[in-house]
Amino acid sequence: MMITLLIAFAVGIVLGKVMLPVLHKLKFGQNIYELAPEAHKKKQGTPTMGGIVFILVPILVLLILDAPA
């Protein structure tokens, strides 16, 4: 099980590095409310779907590695 988690972590990091620029190009960015504090405005354009990588990758790795032969 620990090997599965380590593989999922490694794949998630690599896929995250690949997916974030793609999400930026597809304009999956976070919009910040105009009356929000200035500290929040630097988050403008941050991809909001990047977390999908960290949810789907462990599930897919678990299904692949623990599938019956």
C-alpha positions as CSV (number, residue, x, y, z in Angstrom):
1,M,0.0,0.0,0.0
2,M,2.9,2.4,0.8
3,I,4.3,1.8,-2.7
4,T,1.0,2.7,-4.2
5,L,0.9,5.9,-2.3
6,L,4.4,6.8,-3.2
7,I,3.7,6.1,-6.9
8,A,0.5,8.2,-6.8
9,F,2.4,11.0,-5.1
10,A,5.1,11.0,-7.8
11,V,2.7,10.8,-10.6
12,G,0.5,13.6,-9.1
13,I,3.5,15.9,-8.8
14,V,4.6,15.3,-12.4
15,L,1.0,15.5,-13.8
16,G,0.4,18.7,-11.7
17,K,3.4,20.4,-13.2
18,V,2.1,19.5,-16.7
19,M,-1.6,20.3,-16.0
20,L,-1.2,23.7,-14.4
21,P,0.1,25.5,-17.5
22,V,-2.6,23.7,-19.6
23,L,-5.3,24.9,-17.1
24,H,-3.9,28.5,-17.4
25,K,-4.1,28.4,-21.2
26,L,-7.7,27.1,-21.0
27,K,-8.6,30.0,-18.6
28,F,-9.6,27.8,-15.7
29,G,-8.6,30.6,-13.4
30,Q,-10.0,31.8,-10.1
31,N,-11.8,35.1,-10.2
32,I,-11.4,37.3,-7.1
33,Y,-14.2,39.5,-5.9
34,E,-13.3,43.1,-6.6
35,L,-13.9,44.2,-2.9
36,A,-11.7,41.4,-1.5
37,P,-8.6,42.3,0.5
38,E,-5.5,43.2,-1.5
39,A,-3.8,40.0,-0.3
40,H,-6.4,37.9,-2.1
41,K,-6.0,39.7,-5.4
42,K,-2.6,38.0,-6.1
43,K,-4.6,34.7,-6.4
44,Q,-6.3,36.0,-9.6
45,G,-6.0,33.5,-12.4
46,T,-5.0,30.6,-10.2
47,P,-6.4,27.4,-11.7
48,T,-9.2,26.0,-9.7
49,M,-9.3,22.5,-11.2
50,G,-5.7,21.6,-10.2
51,G,-7.0,19.6,-7.2
52,I,-8.5,17.1,-9.6
53,V,-5.1,15.8,-10.3
54,F,-4.6,15.0,-6.6
55,I,-7.9,13.3,-6.4
56,L,-7.9,11.3,-9.6
57,V,-4.3,10.1,-9.6
58,P,-4.4,8.1,-6.4
59,I,-7.6,6.5,-7.3
60,L,-6.4,5.5,-10.8
61,V,-3.0,4.2,-9.4
62,L,-4.8,2.2,-6.8
63,L,-7.1,0.7,-9.4
64,I,-4.2,-0.1,-11.7
65,L,-1.8,-1.6,-9.2
66,D,-4.4,-3.5,-7.1
67,A,-6.3,-4.9,-10.1
68,P,-6.4,-8.7,-10.2
69,A,-4.0,-10.2,-12.7
